[in-house]
Amino acid sequence: MGCCLKNLNPPKIIKMKQKITQELINNKKAYYDYDILETKKAGIVLTGSEVKSLRSGKGSLKGSYGMIKNNEVYLINFHISPYQINNLSSKDNPERDKKLLLKKSEILRLKNRIKQEHLTLIPLRVYNDTNGLIKVDLALAKKKKKFDKRLKIKTRENKKRIEKAKKGNVWG
């Protein structure tokens, strides 16, 4: 009986990694230019070098938008700078259309809402989810008018003045 106990391996202690979403790119301008009506999470089809480049923070959502072609959703004008180590030449086009992964029913519903309500698909942020996959938050949005933006700025400034007056600092 003693020899059998020697062959048993001690139990392994597995440390669980803390699962945190890491934001890679944020589109702050979208909140200023658009009224956000609804948001969706979507996967994105990328090459290996694009993933490495995004994780190092080399991407831009400026001027990008979503478009539905042949019942598939694509992200247009999403710029990902080429990932280069030791000046290796990269054949990836930084401006290519990136395919987004959504369910067919979600795509059809988005397509109908865009046509009926004249909405726009815009990316809000790109992030690593808890499984290490890169995801995009898409928003159905309506473009704000210029006077709406001015009104928002004016109300924000009035709130700041009220807060300063409450603290006793009336003159600025």
Long-range contacts (C-beta under 8 A, 24 or more apart in sequence): 19-130, 19-131, 20-130, 21-127, 21-128, 21-129, 21-130, 22-127, 22-128, 23-125, 23-126, 23-127, 24-54, 24-55, 24-57, 24-59, 24-125, 24-126, 24-127, 24-128, 24-134, 25-54, 25-57, 25-59, 25-60, 25-61, 25-125, 25-126, 26-61, 26-124, 26-125, 27-61, 27-62, 27-64, 27-122, 27-123, 27-124, 27-125, 29-62, 30-61, 30-122, 30-123, 30-124, 30-139, 30-141, 31-124, 32-144, 32-149, 33-143, 33-144, 33-149, 34-120, 34-122, 34-139, 34-141, 34-142, 34-143, 34-144, 35-141, 35-142, 35-143, 35-144, 35-148, 36-124, 36-139, 36-140, 36-141, 37-119, 37-139, 37-140, 37-141, 37-142, 38-139, 38-140, 39-124, 39-137, 39-138, 39-139, 39-140, 40-102, 40-106, 40-110, 40-137, 40-138, 40-139, 40-140, 41-135, 41-136, 41-137, 41-138, 42-73, 42-100, 42-101, 42-102, 42-135, 42-136, 42-137, 42-138, 43-100, 43-101, 43-102, 43-133, 43-134, 43-135, 43-136, 44-75, 44-98, 44-99, 44-100, 44-101, 44-126, 44-134, 44-135, 44-136, 45-98, 45-99, 45-100, 45-101, 46-80, 46-98, 46-134, 47-92, 49-82, 49-83, 49-90, 49-92, 50-80, 50-83, 50-92, 51-134, 52-83, 53-80, 53-81, 53-82, 53-83, 54-80, 54-126, 54-134, 55-128, 56-83, 58-83, 59-126, 61-123, 61-125, 61-126, 64-122, 64-123, 65-120, 65-121, 65-122, 65-123, 66-100, 66-120, 66-121, 66-122, 66-123, 66-138, 67-97, 67-121, 68-107, 68-110, 68-111, 68-114, 68-121, 71-104, 71-107, 71-108, 71-111, 72-99, 72-100, 72-107, 73-99, 73-100, 73-102, 73-107, 73-110, 73-121, 73-138, 74-98, 74-99, 74-100, 75-99, 75-100, 75-123, 75-136, 78-123, 100-136, 100-138, 110-140, 113-140, 114-140, 117-142, 118-142
